Amino acid sequence: MTAKRKAPQQTLRAHATVHDAKAAIDFYVKAFGAVEQFRLVEPSGRVGHAEIKIGDSVLMMNDEYPDFGARSPASVGGSPVAFHIQVPDADAAVERAVKAGATVVRPVQDEFYGDRMGMVACPFGYRWSLATPKEQVSPAEMQKRWTKMLQGGKA
């Protein structure tokens, strides 16, 4: 008898296509503390589907399958998709990601919306915001701070 997979408790799940899923899984384990749930591998070695867990969220991924329209950011000139991870310490999380091979896109700083956040780019073409909530900011206050920042003032 086959074990039944438990249904995810997460309503929305992201699915990323990468140019080397095996290497991506290894990177995400080192950079973000991901835990591999499973992977389905073709006899040729190509990963058809894999799932990793970062915190309480699952990220699905696969290698490229151009014949099915599954192309990685490397194949299409980049990706408009970015991921956001809530972490206990944004500074430490960015440092860990950089040690694993990520590149800093935005250095860690306190943001107008109440988080301390930095952004890195992973070697697989995606941007990752690593953020620690520092302050609860209402939408009205956020708008006020954003407007001030855009007008050249400090938020």
Phi, psi and chi 1 to 4 in degrees:
 res  aa     phi    psi   chi1   chi2   chi3   chi4
   1 MET       -  139.8 -176.7  166.6  178.3      -
   2 THR   -90.3  140.9  -37.9      -      -      -
   3 ALA   -70.5  139.5      -      -      -      -
   4 LYS   -86.6  132.2 -172.4  174.6 -179.9 -177.3
   5 ARG   -72.4  136.1  -87.4 -176.7   51.1 -155.4
   6 LYS   -72.3  133.6 -175.2  178.9  175.3 -171.7
   7 ALA   -65.6  139.8      -      -      -      -
   8 PRO   -67.5  148.2   24.5  -31.5      -      -
   9 GLN   -90.4   -0.4  -61.9  -58.4  -48.8      -
  10 GLN   -98.2  122.8 -173.6  179.7  -29.0      -
  11 THR   -70.3  -45.4  -58.2      -      -      -
  12 LEU  -112.6  129.3  176.0   65.7      -      -
  13 ARG  -126.0  141.7  -64.0  168.1  110.7 -168.0
  14 ALA   -88.9  151.8      -      -      -      -
  15 HIS  -134.6  118.8 -166.6  134.8      -      -
  16 ALA  -113.2  136.3      -      -      -      -
  17 THR   -98.5  132.0  -63.6      -      -      -
  18 VAL  -128.9  163.6  -65.3      -      -      -
  19 HIS   -83.0   -9.8   65.7  -89.2      -      -
  20 ASP  -158.1   86.7 -176.7  -13.9      -      -
  21 ALA   -60.4  -38.8      -      -      -      -
  22 LYS   -60.3  -47.0  -69.3  175.4 -173.0  172.7
  23 ALA   -67.2  -36.8      -      -      -      -
  24 ALA   -63.5  -43.9      -      -      -      -
  25 ILE   -59.7  -47.2  -68.6  166.7      -      -
  26 ASP   -58.4  -43.5  -70.5  -16.1      -      -
  27 PHE   -62.8  -48.4  171.9   80.7      -      -
  28 TYR   -65.0  -30.9  -63.6  139.6      -      -
  29 VAL   -63.9  -48.0  166.5      -      -      -
  30 LYS   -70.2  -43.8  -70.1  175.9 -170.2  155.2
  31 ALA   -78.9  -39.7      -      -      -      -
  32 PHE  -121.9    4.4  -53.9  133.3      -      -
  33 GLY    71.9   23.9      -      -      -      -
  34 ALA   -62.0  153.9      -      -      -      -
  35 VAL  -121.6  122.1  176.0      -      -      -
  36 GLU   -70.3  130.0 -178.0  177.5  -13.3      -
  37 GLN   -88.9  -48.6  -57.6  -64.3  -67.1      -
  38 PHE  -174.2  168.3   71.6   94.9      -      -
  39 ARG  -147.4  148.0   67.7  175.7   86.9  172.5
  40 LEU  -110.2  120.3  -56.0  175.7      -      -
  41 VAL  -118.9  132.4 -177.9      -      -      -
  42 GLU   -71.2  160.3  -68.3 -177.0    3.1      -
  43 PRO   -55.7  -29.1  -27.4   35.2      -      -
  44 SER   -74.2  -13.4   68.4      -      -      -
  45 GLY   103.7  -11.2      -      -      -      -
  46 ARG   -70.0  136.9 -172.4  163.5   56.5  161.7
  47 VAL   -86.0  116.3  175.6      -      -      -
  48 GLY   -82.8  -30.0      -      -      -      -
  49 HIS  -164.8  137.5 -176.2   84.4      -      -
  50 ALA  -145.4  156.0      -      -      -      -
  51 GLU  -133.7  131.7  -65.4 -175.7    7.4      -
  52 ILE  -121.9  154.7   60.4  172.4      -      -
  53 LYS  -117.0  128.0 -164.8  165.8 -169.2 -179.8
  54 ILE  -118.7  112.6  -60.0  173.4      -      -
  55 GLY    63.1 -124.0      -      -      -      -
  56 ASP  -102.8   13.1   63.0   -2.8      -      -
  57 SER  -117.5  145.6  -58.0      -      -      -
  58 VAL  -103.5  134.2  172.6      -      -      -
  59 LEU  -114.3  121.7  173.7   64.4      -      -
  60 MET   -91.5  149.7  -59.5 -179.4  -68.8      -
  61 MET  -154.0  165.1   72.0  178.0   63.7      -
  62 ASN  -155.4  162.3   58.1  -85.8      -      -
  63 ASP   -73.2  171.7  -82.4  -45.2      -      -
  64 GLU   -66.9  141.9  -68.2 -175.6  -76.0      -
  65 TYR  -136.3   76.6  -76.7   82.6      -      -
  66 PRO   -55.6  -32.9  -22.0   31.1      -      -
  67 ASP   -65.7  -17.9   44.7  -28.2      -      -
  68 PHE  -108.8    8.3  -68.0  110.5      -      -
  69 GLY    82.2    7.6      -      -      -      -
  70 ALA   -89.8  100.2      -      -      -      -
  71 ARG  -122.0  146.5  -62.7 -180.0 -174.5  -85.1
  72 SER   -86.2  165.5   73.2      -      -      -
  73 PRO   -54.7  -34.5  -29.5   37.7      -      -
  74 ALA   -62.5  -30.5      -      -      -      -
  75 SER   -83.7  -20.4  -66.5      -      -      -
  76 VAL  -118.9   13.6  -63.5      -      -      -
  77 GLY    82.9   26.4      -      -      -      -
  78 GLY   113.0  176.0      -      -      -      -
  79 SER  -134.3  137.6  174.5      -      -      -
  80 PRO   -80.7   -4.3   30.6  -34.9      -      -
  81 VAL   -84.2  136.0  174.1      -      -      -
  82 ALA  -132.4  153.9      -      -      -      -
  83 PHE  -114.4  153.5  -63.4   97.6      -      -
  84 HIS  -129.0  125.6 -178.5   94.6      -      -
  85 ILE  -120.8  126.8  -56.4  174.0      -      -
  86 GLN   -79.7  127.0  -65.8  -80.2  -26.9      -
  87 VAL  -130.2  157.1  -63.8      -      -      -
  88 PRO   -69.2  -27.9  -11.1   18.5      -      -
  89 ASP  -146.1  101.1 -178.6  -18.9      -      -
  90 ALA   -61.3  -39.3      -      -      -      -
  91 ASP   -61.7  -47.4  -65.7  -86.9      -      -
  92 ALA   -66.4  -37.6      -      -      -      -
  93 ALA   -65.7  -41.6      -      -      -      -
  94 VAL   -66.2  -42.6  167.1      -      -      -
  95 GLU   -60.3  -42.9 -176.0  178.2  -34.6      -
  96 ARG   -62.5  -44.4  176.6 -178.4  179.6  171.8
  97 ALA   -63.4  -41.1      -      -      -      -
  98 VAL   -64.9  -41.8  168.3      -      -      -
  99 LYS   -61.7  -29.8  -76.5 -178.9 -178.6  172.8
 100 ALA   -81.8  -11.2      -      -      -      -
 101 GLY   123.1    4.3      -      -      -      -
 102 ALA   -77.0  162.6      -      -      -      -
 103 THR  -115.9  135.2  -56.3      -      -      -
 104 VAL   -70.7  126.7  173.5      -      -      -
 105 VAL   -98.2  -44.0  174.6      -      -      -
 106 ARG  -135.1  125.0  -69.2  179.6   56.9 -164.2
 107 PRO   -65.2  158.1   11.5  -14.3      -      -
 108 VAL   -66.1  132.8  179.2      -      -      -
 109 GLN  -158.4  163.4   63.2 -175.9   22.5      -
 110 ASP   -76.6  131.3  -67.0  -25.5      -      -
 111 GLU  -105.9  156.8  -63.8  -71.2   -7.5      -
 112 PHE   -61.1  -23.9   70.5   92.7      -      -
 113 TYR   -90.1    4.8   46.7   83.4      -      -
 114 GLY   104.5   -4.3      -      -      -      -
 115 ASP   -99.6  155.0  -74.6   -3.1      -      -
 116 ARG   -98.3  119.8 -178.6  157.6  179.7   78.8
 117 MET  -142.9  144.5 -168.5  -85.9  -65.9      -
 118 GLY  -133.8  157.9      -      -      -      -
 119 MET  -125.6  136.6 -177.7 -176.9  -73.3      -
 120 VAL  -124.6  158.0  -62.2      -      -      -
 121 ALA  -109.1  131.6      -      -      -      -
 122 CYS   -86.6  162.9   73.9      -      -      -
 123 PRO   -66.5   -1.6  -18.3   28.3      -      -
 124 PHE  -108.7   10.6  -55.4   93.1      -      -
 125 GLY    95.7    9.3      -      -      -      -
 126 TYR  -113.2  151.2  -65.1  100.2      -      -
 127 ARG   -99.8  143.1  -68.7  166.3  -68.6  130.6
 128 TRP  -129.8  118.0  -63.5   78.8      -      -
 129 SER   -86.9  131.0  -65.1      -      -      -
 130 LEU  -116.6  112.7  -56.1  169.4      -      -
 131 ALA  -132.1  142.8      -      -      -      -
 132 THR  -118.5  119.5  -57.8      -      -      -
 133 PRO   -63.5  130.3  -17.7   29.5      -      -
 134 LYS  -115.8  -27.9  -58.1  -62.8  -91.3 -176.7
 135 GLU  -153.1  138.3  166.2 -171.7   20.4      -
 136 GLN   -81.7  122.3  -71.6  -69.9  -29.8      -
 137 VAL  -122.9  126.4 -179.4      -      -      -
 138 SER   -69.2  157.0   71.2      -      -      -
 139 PRO   -56.9  -37.5  -28.6   37.2      -      -
 140 ALA   -65.2  -43.8      -      -      -      -
 141 GLU   -67.7  -37.5  177.7   62.5   20.1      -
 142 MET   -60.3  -45.0 -148.0  179.8  -65.4      -
 143 GLN   -60.9  -43.5  179.3   65.1   58.7      -
 144 LYS   -60.6  -47.0 -178.5  177.5  158.3 -172.8
 145 ARG   -65.4  -40.1  -68.5  177.7 -176.1 -174.9
 146 TRP   -65.4  -45.7 -170.3   41.2      -      -
 147 THR   -59.0  -46.3  -59.5      -      -      -
 148 LYS   -60.0  -43.7 -177.3  177.8  179.7 -178.3
 149 MET   -62.5  -43.9 -177.0 -177.7   74.3      -
 150 LEU   -67.2  -24.4  -67.1  174.4      -      -
 151 GLN   -89.7   11.3  -67.5  172.9  -19.3      -
 152 GLY    95.5   -2.0      -      -      -      -
 153 GLY   -91.6  165.5      -      -      -      -
 154 LYS   -82.0  134.8 -170.3  159.7  172.5   73.8
 155 ALA   -67.7      -      -      -      -      -
